[in-house]
Amino acid sequence: MLTITIKVNAPPGQAIGIKEHLAMCLEQYGDTRVVSITEDLPEQIKMKGERK
């Protein structure tokens, strides 16, 4: 069993497409299962005293 962690600097909203493409590329080496995906989106700058 091999676990690979990959960081990709891609535009927001591309996580699903990238996950699918990487899984298809890795399937030639054996059964592939995506365990988790996280997308770190940029945060907007907040003004002092501003609340959510």
C-alpha positions as CSV (number, residue, x, y, z in Angstrom):
1,M,0.0,0.0,0.0
2,L,1.3,3.4,-1.0
3,T,-0.1,6.7,0.2
4,I,0.8,9.9,-1.8
5,T,0.1,13.4,-0.8
6,I,0.1,16.0,-3.6
7,K,-0.1,19.8,-3.4
8,V,-1.3,21.5,-6.6
9,N,-1.3,25.3,-7.1
10,A,-4.4,25.5,-9.2
11,P,-7.3,28.0,-9.6
12,P,-10.2,27.6,-7.2
13,G,-12.8,25.1,-8.2
14,Q,-10.4,22.8,-10.0
15,A,-10.1,20.2,-7.3
16,I,-12.6,17.6,-8.7
17,G,-11.0,17.7,-12.2
18,I,-7.5,17.4,-10.9
19,K,-8.5,14.5,-8.5
20,E,-10.1,12.6,-11.4
21,H,-7.2,13.1,-13.7
22,L,-4.6,12.0,-11.1
23,A,-6.6,8.9,-10.2
24,M,-6.9,7.9,-13.9
25,C,-3.1,8.4,-14.3
26,L,-2.3,6.3,-11.3
27,E,-4.7,3.4,-12.1
28,Q,-2.2,2.0,-14.5
29,Y,-0.1,1.0,-11.5
30,G,-2.9,-0.8,-9.6
31,D,-6.3,-0.1,-7.9
32,T,-6.6,3.6,-7.0
33,R,-8.9,5.1,-4.4
34,V,-9.0,8.8,-3.5
35,V,-9.1,9.0,0.3
36,S,-9.5,12.7,0.7
37,I,-9.3,16.1,-1.0
38,T,-9.1,19.5,0.6
39,E,-9.2,22.9,-1.1
40,D,-7.7,25.9,0.7
41,L,-9.4,28.9,-0.7
42,P,-8.0,32.4,-0.3
43,E,-9.6,34.5,2.4
44,Q,-10.9,38.0,1.9
45,I,-9.2,40.8,3.8
46,K,-11.5,42.0,6.6
47,M,-11.7,45.6,7.8
48,K,-11.0,46.3,11.5
49,G,-14.2,45.7,13.5
50,E,-16.0,43.9,10.7
51,R,-18.0,40.9,11.8
52,K,-19.1,37.9,9.7
